[in-house]
């Protein structure tokens, strides 16, 4: 879907349009996975705020948070994705995508995120082969890096995309 939106934007706004793929949480993981694919030169960067490293890891983490046996529950969730969604949860991941990413990526993550651990952005950052920067915001929860520290967030964006 993200790749289709890129095509739409280029066709709608013109071949000289510049695009930054942006997402928070699952949206961040989505734009990271898109960035691992061949992209048009229109895509000049990626902003990923509190993205997870792999579907398997975040599903197992959430299962544990719900006091479920993650290793027993995950195969059923994976099977449901195959049967009902027609996709494999382990086919591709944001961390895998970062190994082939060419667009510059700026990662943001709240250090107090109790939904998607900050470590997942650190893993994505470490795997990223493109120009990159990681900003973690002390005290910020899930998706709250900007509201917690807007000046830090905006200054980092300005510097990175300059």
Buried (B, 14 or more C-beta within 10 A) or exposed (E): EBBEEBEEBBEEEEEEBEBBBBBBBEBBBBBBBBBBBEBEEBBBBBBBBBBBBBBBBBBBBBBEEEEEEBEEBBEEBBEEBEEEEEEEBEEBBBBBBBEBBBBBBBBBBBBBBEBBBBEBBBBBBEBBEBEBBBBBBEEBBBBBBBEBBEEBBEEBBEEBEE
